[in-house]
Amino acid sequence: MSERKISEMSFEEAMAELEAVVRQLEQGEVPLEQSIALYERGAALKARCEAKLAEAEEKVRLITLDGEGKPVGAEDAEGL
């Protein structure tokens, strides 16, 4: 488990660590207190991944263009 601040992680870094946390928890070979700490870190990593995905979705929404190359809102982009 990394000691790096979650708020500084990229999506890929947070996802990789989240997968490692899940593997450790699934093995069931860690003491209860460590399991709780892992679960808490996993929840924070999940939140980071969700936030980074939301940022990416917003960027895509902002750069979506119509047939004339003009930006369109999310409601207008559904048909593209």
Buried (B, 14 or more C-beta within 10 A) or exposed (E): EBEEEBEEBEBEBBBBBBEBBBEBBEEEEEEEEEBEBBEEBBEBBBEBBEEBEEEEEEEEBEEBEEEEEEEBEEEEBEEE
